Amino acid sequence: MELDKRSGLLNGVVYHCSPNQDARPNTDDISGIVIHNISLPPGEFGGGWIDDLFLNQLDPTAHPYFETIADMTVSSHLLIRRDGEIIQYVPLHQRAWHAGVSCWDGRECCNDFTIGIELEGCDELYFEQIQYDRLAELVLLLCDNYPKLNTRQIKGHSQIAPDRKTDPGPYFDWDKLYALLLED
């Protein structure tokens, strides 16, 4: 996998362009990675519902939960599915709308300077080994391409929005991720 720095897109991954993005205030200030989890409907995996949410195409009548989120305008740069497939929604030099009201070590507006990575999962289940492998691969690639990033500048959504969010959740194994990052 490689990054085309000009387009902000990863080669070799599926790309679905989300309308929920805009320009970063400073493209030279990409300095953090935020890990999320997502499943739609909650606790269910597979299908195209995540795509539909990030593309503003979620049918509110398809599931009762969707009525509560169908009008949200959210996105993430990347999604890692349970089988390890990576989908990109927003070029990395653009601002994805993934963190909402957030604060990273006293710095607000985390969407401005972070890359959002969703893992298909939930707070109640373990993640798949292939997801950790792909996440580590992505983190190392991002650190190689963005000079302000390093492998310790990774936080969970719950760490930057603790009053609102719980993801990636208690079943996300930070030690496993850091061990994979040290192997390379």
C-alpha positions in Angstrom: 0.0 0.0 0.0 1.3 3.5 -0.9 0.1 7.0 -0.4 -0.2 9.4 -3.3 0.6 12.6 -1.4 -0.8 14.8 -4.1 -4.3 13.3 -4.1 -4.2 12.2 -0.5 -5.4 8.8 -1.5 -4.1 5.4 -0.7 -3.3 3.2 -3.7 -4.9 -0.2 -3.7 -7.9 0.5 -1.5 -11.5 1.2 -2.3 -12.4 4.9 -2.4 -15.9 6.3 -1.8 -15.8 10.1 -1.8 -17.7 11.4 1.2 -19.3 14.8 0.8 -18.6 15.3 4.5 -15.2 16.9 4.3 -13.6 20.3 3.8 -10.2 21.9 3.7 -7.9 21.6 6.7 -6.7 25.0 8.1 -3.1 23.8 7.6 -2.3 20.7 5.7 1.2 20.7 7.1 -0.2 20.2 10.6 -1.4 16.5 10.4 -0.2 15.5 13.8 -2.5 12.9 15.3 -4.5 9.7 14.5 -7.9 9.1 16.1 -9.2 5.5 16.4 -12.9 4.9 16.3 -15.3 2.0 16.1 -18.5 1.7 14.1 -21.1 -0.9 13.3 -24.4 -0.4 11.6 -26.9 -1.3 12.9 -25.1 -1.4 16.3 -23.4 -4.7 16.9 -23.9 -5.9 13.3 -21.2 -6.2 10.8 -20.9 -6.3 7.0 -23.2 -4.7 4.4 -23.1 -1.2 3.1 -24.6 0.8 5.9 -21.4 2.5 7.0 -20.8 3.6 3.4 -24.3 4.9 3.3 -23.8 6.9 6.5 -20.6 8.5 5.3 -22.1 9.2 1.9 -25.3 10.7 3.3 -27.4 7.9 1.7 -28.5 6.1 4.8 -32.2 5.0 4.5 -33.9 6.0 7.8 -36.6 3.3 7.2 -34.2 0.4 6.8 -33.6 0.0 10.6 -35.2 1.8 13.6 -31.7 2.9 14.8 -31.1 4.7 11.4 -33.9 7.1 12.2 -31.7 8.6 14.9 -28.6 9.1 12.7 -29.8 9.4 9.1 -29.4 13.2 9.2 -25.9 13.2 10.6 -23.1 14.5 8.3 -20.1 12.5 9.4 -17.2 10.8 7.8 -13.8 9.3 8.5 -10.7 9.2 6.4 -10.5 5.4 6.6 -12.4 2.3 7.6 -10.9 -1.1 8.4 -13.6 -3.8 8.0 -13.5 -7.0 10.1 -11.9 -8.9 7.2 -9.1 -6.3 6.9 -10.5 -4.5 3.8 -9.6 -0.8 3.9 -12.1 1.8 2.5 -11.1 5.4 2.2 -13.8 8.2 2.3 -11.8 11.4 2.5 -8.3 12.3 1.1 -5.8 12.5 3.9 -5.0 16.2 3.3 -8.7 17.1 3.7 -10.6 17.4 7.0 -12.9 14.5 7.7 -15.8 15.1 10.1 -15.0 12.3 12.5 -14.1 13.8 16.0 -16.8 16.4 16.6 -16.4 18.5 19.7 -13.0 17.3 20.9 -9.8 18.2 22.6 -6.3 16.7 22.3 -4.0 17.7 25.1 -5.6 21.1 25.3 -5.9 21.6 21.6 -9.5 21.8 20.4 -11.0 21.1 16.9 -9.2 17.7 16.5 -10.6 17.3 13.0 -8.3 20.1 11.9 -5.1 18.1 12.5 -6.0 14.4 12.8 -6.6 11.5 10.6 -9.7 9.5 11.6 -9.6 5.7 11.3 -12.7 3.6 11.9 -12.6 0.0 12.9 -15.7 -2.0 12.1 -16.6 -3.1 15.6 -18.3 -2.1 18.8 -17.6 -1.6 22.5 -18.8 -5.1 23.4 -16.6 -7.3 21.2 -13.0 -7.9 20.4 -11.5 -6.7 17.2 -10.0 -9.1 14.6 -6.2 -9.7 14.4 -6.3 -8.7 10.7 -7.7 -5.3 11.8 -4.8 -4.7 14.1 -2.4 -5.8 11.3 -3.9 -3.4 8.8 -4.1 -0.6 11.4 -0.4 -1.0 12.2 0.4 -1.0 8.5 -1.6 2.2 8.1 -0.1 4.0 11.1 3.4 3.2 9.9 2.6 4.4 6.4 1.1 7.6 7.8 4.1 8.2 10.0 6.4 7.8 7.0 4.5 10.4 5.1 3.6 13.0 7.6 6.6 14.4 9.6 4.6 15.5 12.6 3.2 12.0 13.2 4.8 9.3 15.2 3.5 6.0 16.6 2.7 7.5 20.0 0.4 10.2 18.6 -2.6 7.9 18.5 -5.7 8.3 20.7 -9.1 6.8 20.9 -12.2 8.9 20.3 -13.0 8.4 24.0 -9.7 10.1 24.9 -10.5 13.3 23.0 -14.2 13.5 23.7 -14.6 11.6 27.0 -17.9 13.1 27.9 -19.5 12.0 24.6 -17.7 8.9 23.3 -16.6 5.5 24.4 -14.9 4.2 21.3 -12.8 2.4 20.4 -14.0 0.7 23.6 -12.7 -1.6 26.3 -12.1 -4.5 23.9 -9.6 -2.5 21.8 -6.1 -3.8 22.7 -3.7 -0.9 22.7 -0.8 -3.1 23.8 -1.4 -5.3 20.8 -1.3 -2.3 18.5 1.9 -0.9 20.0 3.6 -4.3 19.9 2.8 -4.5 16.1 4.2 -1.0 15.6 7.4 -1.9 17.4 7.9 -5.1 15.2 8.7 -3.0 12.1 
